[in-house]
Amino acid sequence: MSRLLTHLSPLAPDDSGACGVFYELGGITVICDAGGCAGNVCGFDEPRWHEKSSALFSAGLRDMDAILGRDELLIRKLAKITEQIPAAFTAIVGTPVPAVIATDYQALRRMAEKKTGIPCITVETDGTRGYDFGEMLSYSRLFRTFAAERYPVKEGKCGVIGATPLNTGLTRADSIIDAVRAQEYEQVVCFGLDSGLDEIRRASECAHLLVISPSGLKAAEYLHEAFGTPYSVGFPVLPEDVTERARALSGKRVLIVHQQFAANALRNIITNCETACGTWFMHDPRYESGQAYQFRDEKSFREAAENMDVVIADPMLRRAVPHFRGEWIDFPHYAVSGSAKW
């Protein structure tokens, strides 16, 4: 029971992260559920739902469909959709239901491709892990499936991996593109945000890759291995009000909580403070240069926060530390609170 949340709302799960990666790429995404998980994605974890259209469906599994594992029924439904909606690929995203009945995703992929004649990507999410795990699987499968051809490198072109609303709170790529261009890149593409599948296919054109969340690392490593594309990590779109208050801190013990690369980027601009970073999500020790926490439960977060003078984190997390009397600076994380009000 140590990981039970008593003060916090559930964090965005892996199936939501997977759907977010596919959202703008022109495919048909099917959430393999009875309807509840799809409602969670569309209602809470995908802010683009109110701005940009996407072919996102629930499999609508009934009790007996789930119990008996009627894969043929799912594939027939998917094939009918492809007859009505042109799509470059299909994606089947897992939830707790197929995880419990041990669905064979590779069989589903082969059946779907044979029936529809277009590529199918399956993502073995189960709804129990963080959103970034689902993003990691989806990015990796996408680039391995579609970024197979080597194109001439365009000097001055940078590709950004990890630019999803759950990581950044942004539904448009403009601010990220402007920030990266300021680093002397002439052309910037945010894979999956204001860009389509063709940019995935032409990923080898990039002279450099910027990974802004740990969920994009495996895809960047693949592109480096396949095409020699160099990559770096960073987070170029920190909110101005947060950075202004953070720069003014001095002589404080500070805890920054967000996804790892965002927290690291904010720590890099704070001077004259004892600063630690924490995250509820993926943490790669290769990219940590100071004190760091990976929170597994409210207790571990509370113990870390109550030893600090300042906490910079999503306002939702304040519920978990009712006795904290230090300074709190709001640093929203959409995957935590479903809010990105910077």
C-alpha positions in Angstrom: 0.0 0.0 0.0 3.0 2.3 0.1 2.3 3.6 -3.4 -1.3 4.5 -2.6 -2.2 8.1 -3.4 -4.2 9.7 -0.6 -3.9 13.3 -1.5 -3.0 13.4 -5.2 -5.1 12.6 -8.3 -3.8 9.8 -10.5 -0.9 10.8 -12.8 -1.2 10.5 -16.6 -0.8 6.8 -17.5 1.3 5.1 -20.2 -1.6 4.6 -22.6 -2.3 8.4 -22.6 1.3 9.0 -23.4 1.2 6.6 -26.4 -1.9 8.2 -27.8 -0.3 11.7 -27.5 2.6 10.7 -29.7 0.4 9.3 -32.5 -2.2 12.2 -32.2 -1.1 14.4 -35.2 0.6 11.8 -37.5 -2.3 10.9 -39.7 -2.9 7.4 -38.4 -5.8 5.6 -36.8 -5.3 4.9 -33.1 -7.4 2.3 -31.4 -7.3 2.2 -27.6 -7.9 -1.5 -26.7 -10.5 -0.9 -23.9 -14.2 -0.9 -23.1 -14.4 2.8 -23.3 -13.2 4.1 -20.0 -9.5 4.6 -20.9 -10.4 6.4 -24.1 -12.6 8.8 -22.1 -9.7 9.5 -19.8 -7.4 10.3 -22.7 -9.8 12.5 -24.5 -11.3 14.2 -21.4 -8.2 14.8 -19.3 -4.8 13.9 -20.9 -5.1 15.3 -24.4 -5.6 19.1 -24.6 -5.4 19.1 -28.4 -8.7 17.3 -28.4 -10.4 20.7 -28.4 -8.1 22.2 -31.1 -7.0 19.5 -33.6 -8.8 16.5 -34.9 -7.4 13.0 -34.7 -8.7 9.5 -35.6 -8.8 8.1 -32.1 -11.2 5.3 -31.2 -12.1 3.0 -28.4 -12.2 -0.7 -29.2 -15.5 -0.9 -27.2 -14.7 -4.3 -25.8 -17.6 -6.0 -24.1 -17.1 -8.3 -21.1 -17.2 -11.5 -23.1 -15.0 -9.9 -25.8 -12.3 -9.3 -23.2 -12.7 -12.6 -21.5 -12.6 -14.6 -24.7 -10.0 -12.4 -26.4 -11.9 -12.0 -29.6 -9.1 -10.5 -31.7 -10.8 -11.1 -35.0 -13.7 -8.8 -33.9 -11.2 -6.0 -33.1 -9.5 -6.4 -36.5 -12.8 -6.4 -38.4 -13.7 -3.1 -36.6 -10.3 -1.7 -37.5 -10.6 -2.7 -41.1 -14.0 -1.0 -41.4 -12.6 2.2 -40.1 -9.7 2.2 -42.6 -12.3 1.9 -45.4 -13.9 5.2 -44.2 -10.9 7.2 -43.0 -7.7 7.3 -45.1 -4.7 6.6 -42.9 -1.0 6.0 -43.3 -0.9 3.5 -40.5 -2.9 2.1 -37.6 -1.9 1.9 -34.0 -3.3 -0.4 -31.2 -2.6 0.9 -27.7 -2.9 -1.4 -24.7 -4.8 -0.9 -21.4 -5.3 -3.0 -18.3 -7.9 -5.2 -20.1 -5.6 -6.8 -22.7 -2.8 -6.9 -20.2 -4.9 -9.1 -17.8 -5.9 -11.5 -20.6 -2.3 -11.6 -22.1 -3.2 -10.3 -25.5 -0.7 -11.3 -28.2 0.2 -7.9 -29.7 2.4 -9.3 -32.4 -0.4 -11.4 -33.6 -2.7 -8.4 -33.6 -0.1 -6.5 -35.6 0.2 -9.2 -38.3 -3.6 -9.7 -38.5 -4.2 -5.9 -38.8 -1.6 -5.5 -41.5 -2.9 -8.4 -43.5 -6.5 -7.2 -43.3 -5.9 -3.5 -43.9 -2.8 -3.5 -46.1 -1.2 -0.7 -44.1 1.5 -0.7 -41.4 0.3 -1.4 -37.8 2.1 -0.3 -34.6 1.2 -2.0 -31.4 2.1 -0.6 -28.0 2.0 -2.9 -25.0 1.0 -0.3 -22.4 -1.1 -1.5 -19.5 -2.3 1.6 -17.8 -0.2 1.1 -14.7 3.0 3.0 -15.6 3.7 6.7 -16.2 2.8 8.5 -19.4 6.4 8.8 -20.5 6.8 5.0 -20.7 4.0 4.9 -23.3 5.7 7.8 -25.1 9.0 6.0 -25.1 7.5 2.9 -26.7 5.6 4.8 -29.3 8.5 7.0 -30.4 10.8 4.0 -30.6 8.3 2.0 -32.7 7.5 5.0 -35.0 11.0 5.8 -35.9 12.0 2.2 -36.3 9.0 1.6 -38.6 9.1 4.7 -40.7 12.5 6.3 -40.4 14.3 3.5 -42.3 15.6 5.5 -45.3 18.7 7.6 -45.3 18.2 11.1 -46.7 20.9 13.7 -47.3 21.6 15.7 -44.1 20.4 19.3 -44.1 22.8 21.4 -42.2 21.0 23.7 -39.9 18.0 21.4 -39.4 17.2 20.2 -35.9 14.6 17.7 -34.9 12.9 17.9 -31.5 11.8 14.6 -29.8 9.5 14.7 -26.8 7.4 17.7 -27.6 4.1 16.5 -26.3 1.5 18.4 -24.3 2.0 16.0 -21.4 5.7 17.0 -21.3 5.4 20.7 -22.1 1.8 21.8 -21.6 1.9 23.2 -25.2 -0.5 22.3 -28.0 1.5 24.3 -30.6 5.1 24.1 -31.6 5.8 27.8 -32.2 7.5 28.6 -28.9 9.7 25.5 -29.0 10.7 26.2 -32.7 11.5 29.9 -31.8 13.6 28.8 -28.8 15.6 26.2 -30.8 16.1 28.6 -33.8 17.7 31.0 -31.4 20.4 28.4 -30.9 21.4 29.1 -34.6 19.3 26.4 -36.3 17.7 27.4 -39.5 15.0 24.7 -39.6 13.3 23.1 -36.7 10.7 20.3 -36.6 8.9 19.1 -33.5 8.1 15.4 -34.3 4.4 14.8 -33.7 3.6 18.4 -32.8 2.5 20.6 -35.8 4.2 18.0 -38.0 3.1 14.8 -39.7 4.4 11.3 -40.6 6.5 12.6 -43.5 8.8 14.4 -41.0 9.3 11.1 -39.1 10.2 9.4 -42.4 12.7 12.1 -43.2 14.2 12.2 -39.7 17.7 11.3 -41.1 17.8 14.8 -42.7 18.3 16.3 -39.3 21.9 17.5 -38.5 21.1 17.4 -34.8 18.4 16.1 -32.5 17.2 17.8 -29.3 15.6 15.4 -26.8 13.4 17.4 -24.3 12.1 14.4 -22.3 13.6 11.1 -21.2 10.8 9.5 -23.2 12.5 10.5 -26.5 15.9 9.0 -25.6 15.4 5.5 -27.1 14.3 7.0 -30.4 17.3 9.4 -30.5 19.6 6.5 -29.8 18.1 4.6 -32.7 18.6 7.5 -35.1 22.2 7.9 -33.9 22.9 4.2 -34.4 21.2 4.1 -37.8 22.3 7.4 -39.3 24.9 8.8 -37.0 22.7 11.7 -36.0 24.1 13.5 -32.9 21.7 14.4 -30.1 21.6 16.4 -27.0 19.1 16.8 -24.1 17.5 20.0 -22.9 14.3 21.9 -22.3 14.2 25.2 -24.1 10.7 26.5 -23.1 10.8 27.3 -19.4 8.0 29.7 -18.3 9.2 33.2 -17.8 7.5 33.8 -14.5 9.1 30.7 -13.0 12.6 31.5 -14.3 12.3 35.1 -12.9 11.4 33.9 -9.4 14.0 31.1 -9.6 16.8 33.4 -10.5 16.0 35.7 -7.6 16.5 32.9 -5.0 19.7 33.0 -3.0 21.0 30.9 -0.1 18.0 28.5 -0.1 17.5 24.8 -0.2 15.4 24.3 -3.4 13.5 21.2 -4.7 12.4 21.3 -8.4 9.9 18.7 -9.5 8.9 18.1 -13.1 10.0 15.7 -15.9 13.7 15.2 -15.6 15.0 17.4 -18.4 12.7 20.3 -17.5 13.8 20.2 -13.9 17.4 20.0 -14.9 17.0 23.0 -17.2 15.6 25.1 -14.4 18.2 24.0 -12.0 20.9 25.2 -14.4 19.7 28.8 -14.1 19.6 28.9 -10.3 22.8 30.1 -8.6 23.8 30.5 -5.0 21.4 27.8 -3.8 21.5 24.2 -2.7 19.3 22.7 -5.5 17.8 19.2 -6.0 15.7 17.8 -8.8 12.9 15.3 -8.4 10.4 13.5 -10.7 7.5 11.2 -10.5 8.4 9.8 -13.9 11.4 8.4 -15.8 14.8 9.2 -14.6 18.1 8.6 -16.5 21.1 8.8 -14.2 23.3 9.7 -17.2 21.7 13.1 -17.3 21.8 14.0 -13.7 24.6 16.1 -12.2 23.4 16.7 -8.7 21.1 15.5 -6.0 18.1 13.8 -7.5 14.9 12.1 -6.4 12.6 9.7 -8.2 9.4 9.7 -6.2 7.4 6.4 -5.9 4.8 7.6 -3.4 3.6 10.6 -1.5 5.7 9.7 1.6 9.0 10.0 -0.3 7.9 13.3 -1.9 6.8 14.7 1.4 10.1 13.8 3.1 12.1 15.5 0.4 9.9 18.6 0.2 9.7 19.2 4.0 13.5 19.5 4.2 13.5 22.3 1.7 13.1 26.1 1.9 11.6 26.3 -1.6 9.6 23.9 -3.7 9.2 24.5 -7.4 6.5 22.1 -8.7 3.0 21.7 -10.1 0.4 23.3 -7.7 -1.4 20.0 -7.5 1.5 18.4 -5.6 1.0 20.9 -2.8 -1.8 18.7 -1.5 0.7 16.0 -0.5 2.7 18.3 1.8 0.0 20.1 4.0 2.6 20.9 6.6 5.2 22.5 4.3 5.7 26.2 5.4 8.3 27.3 2.9 8.0 29.1 -0.4 6.1 27.4 -3.2 6.6 28.4 -6.9 4.1 26.9 -9.3 5.8 25.0 -12.2 2.8 23.3 -13.9 3.3 19.8 -15.4 0.3 18.7 -17.5 0.8 15.0 -16.7 0.3 15.8 -13.0 -2.6 18.2 -12.9 -4.0 18.5 -16.4 -3.2 22.1 -16.3 -0.6 24.2 -18.2 -1.3 27.7 -17.0 2.0 29.4 -17.1 
